């Protein structure tokens, strides 16, 4: 069983899947038909998330759960974190800082294109702040969240971000398909942004610090090489389905296929589909005719993966099924017995509760998510919010008293090892170096379980490295 040891500086270990231009997806996927009706048995949220998953390959396992239209309001439960900007002013060293509180900003896609689309990011951030506030805050200051709705408009993202640079201490945990609109604003204000970015330019911005770094241009090989050793014959007959909506999705798919081929996989069936395509029977028939032995997709969220699994079962198609975006509370309800034996590959602990008894960080996450909401969004965006908040708090404790933005960024520049207590694999946020680890699970008799090579706790970490692409650019932080 491989164990994880942080590599020498300069070595870039196996990373999360690269992110490419998720902003492009919104133009083609989320207009009126996504806002109104179910399409072919797939919820509108599922259709939007399909496009997102197809772009943000491997970053997120996506859920089809839809929540009610959110509003920016105070948290419920013990030790709440608020959503009201701090306006006390006075002699505060910086916006958002008083003797007893710190307010941070966040912009999410909340009311549109689908109500509640990324509400999980807000919930996860609030949950971690509520936990910290229950312990007295940081250096005697409680942390409050100023969460704003993007309304799925780049102009609103820019307006909200500009306002937050004046009223809030930092940005923490935001999640929007239009996050590129904030980049020139945070650059001008030197505003620390602790979170996950979907835009390639923002991913490598020196003001962005990600708990799950995703350097553009490096594609991980470790998972592909592991399966090549486990199923040497099956990887010679591989079928894939991917999203062909935009030039960005095509570029991303090219990177995926390059990684597969570099690890010895041979693709014999390769089909790009639209985000509203929900009938995979023609694909299954074609894959059977071509002798496909292994099916792999990083792009199908739970409801799509469930449909595919059911159609596999109906057609008695027994190819190995590996999904990298299907993990959710809904998957087993949607797929039923057809999900049995499905592999799930991801870069996160089994945060829906399966790991709660063995990974304390999962139990803590689950507990506080339930405290801040009567109907918590247990989805990957909530993990993003929680881990971003945790990274921020870790740096805030070292950012001075009273803290300054420059002090926060100096502290963030020293965080070279971060794993949110085991909720995510260890990475180097300061250098933007992603983790070299993954978790492999499998559906067995209606239960999602860790399976080899994943250890009982933690992640499997190999040394296969990254396939570096020509457009790779490392993050360059300003010297302090």
Secondary structure, DSSP 8 states (H G I E B T S, - for coil): --------TT--------B--THHHHHHHSSHHHHH--BTTB-HHHHHHHHHHHHBTTT-----------------SSS----S-----TT-SSTTB-SSEEEEEEEE--SSSSTTTTHHHHHHHHHHHHHHHHTT-BTTBEEEEEEEE-TT-HHHHHHHHHHHHHH-S-EES-B-TTGGGGHHHHHHHT--EES---SHHHHT-TTEE-SS---TTEEE-HHHHHHHHHSTTGGGSEEEEEE-SSHHHHHHHHHHHHHHHHTT--EEEEEEE-TT----HHHHHHHHHTT--EEEESS--HHHHHHHHHHHHHTT---EEEESS--SSSHHHHHGGGGTT-EEEESB--TTTTTTTT-HHHHHHHHHHHHH-TT---SHHHHHHHHHHHHHHHHHTTSTTTT-HHHHHHHHTT---B-GGGTB--BBTTTTB--SEEEEEEEETTEEEE-TTS-SSS-EE----EEE-TT---------
